[in-house]
Amino acid sequence: MTATKDKIKITGTPPAWDQNEFESRLSQWVHLYHGTDESKELVEAAFEHELLQRVIDKGKAGYTVSPTKRIYRGELNYSVHMIKPEEQQANDIAAIKVKVKAEYIEHLQAERAKFENKLRQQLIQAAEDKERKSAELIKAKKLAAIEKEVQACYKPLNIPD
């Protein structure tokens, strides 16, 4: 009894590097970067005048106060989120670009590996089918030769009318 397998057939090709896809992924991560606290730094101090001095110092270094975050004023706990300077953000974005590129390459390699494995399985299946058909043909020829030999050993039945 022969088990029937589904015929494996590859369609399409593995994805290749697509600059538009890479830029789209990068754009999403940069947008996320700007929308989260990753592009900001929390400046804290125990006293209000210390916080003001730290904000001034950070301002001199290129930081700006975040308009989307509130200034927290509590007892012995003052804080404000400040947006990082452009140069520091550019460095962060460069690191994000490296990370996104590595992840995209990993994705492409994984997809390629899937296609390679599927092709390997398809070729194995084709070789097995070819071997099976060849074995069936050899067996059929042997059976035909045996049948011919059997028929040659005996005369046909002679049955009177």
N, C-alpha and C positions, 0 to 999 in steps of 0.2 A: 504494500500500500504506500503510495507516494503522497507526502504532505504537499499541498499547494501553497506556495508563497506568493505574496503580492509582488508583482514585477516592480523592481526599483527603477525609477527613471528620473534623471536630473533634468530640471527645467531652469532656465535662466543662468545667470552667472553670479559669482559672489560679488558683493559690493566692492567697488574700488574707491580710492581716495576721491572725494568730491569736495572741492574748496568751498562751495556754497553751503554744503552740509556742515563742514567744520566751522565756518564763520557763523552759521546759525546757532550751533551749539555754544560757541564762544560768546556770542551776543547774549544768549540766555543767561549764561553764568555771570557775565559782566553786569547785566541788568539786576540779577540777584545780589551781586556784590554791592551795588549802589543802593539797593533797597533794604539792606540789612545793616547790622552794626559792624560788619567787617570793614566798611569804609570809614568807620568812625572810631574815636577813642574816648573812653570815659575818663573825665578829669574829676578827681575827688579831693576833698579837703575836709578837715574837722571844723574849720572856722570859715565864715563867709569871706573875710578879707584875704585869707589864704587861697580860697577858690578863685577870687578875682585876680590875684597875682598870677596864679597858674594859668588862668585863661589868657591874661595879657602875654605871658611868656610863650604860651602855645600859639597865640596869634602872631607873635613876632616870627615864629618858626613856620608860619604858613597855614596854620589851622584856622578854621572858621567855626563859629557856633552853629550847630545843627538846628535848622528851623523846624524840623519834624519831631524833635525830642524835647520833652519838657525839662526845665531846670528843677532839680530836686533840692528842697531846703528843709532839712530836718534838724533835730537837736544834735549837734556835733557831727552832722553828716550832710555835706553839701556836694552836689555833683551836677555835671553838665556833659552832654555828648558833644564832641567837636569833630568836624569832618577833617579827615587827614589832608595834608597838602597834596597838590596834583602830582608831584614827583613820587611821593610815597604811594599814592594810588596807582600810578603808572607801574611801579615796581610790583605791587600786589597783583595788578592785572596781567603783568608779564608772567608771574608765577601761575596765575589761573590759566593763561594760555598754554603753558607747558603742561599743566595737569590735564586740561581738556584735550590737548593733542595726544597725550599718552593714552587717555581713556578711549579716544576715537580710534587710535591705532590698535589698541587691544580689542575693541569691538570688531574692527575689520579683520584682524587675525583670527578671531573666534569664528566669524562667519565663513572665512576661507577654510578653516579647519572643518567646519560642518560640511561644506561642499566637497572637500577632499575625502572625508569619511564616507559620504554618500556615493561618490564616484568609486571609491575602493569597493564598497559593498556591491555596487552595480556591476563592476568588472568581475568580482568573485562570482556573483550570481550568473553572469553570462558564461564564464568559464565552466561552472558546474553544469549549466544547461547543455553546453556543447559536449562535455564529457558524458553526460547522461544520454544524450541523443546518439553519440558515437557508440556507447556501450549497447544501447537498444538495437542499433543497426547491426552491430557484430553479432548479437544474440539472435536476431531475426535471420541473418545469413546462416548461422550455425543450425538453427532449427529447420530452415529450408533444405540445407544439405542433408540433415538427418532424415527428414521426411522423404527426400528423393531416394536415399539409401534404403529406407524401409519399403518404399513402393517398388524398388528394384528387386527386393528379396522375394516378394510374393507375386504370383500371377493374380490377375483379377479374378474374382469369383465368377464361376461359370454356372449360371442358373438357367436350367431348362425352362422352355416356354410352357 
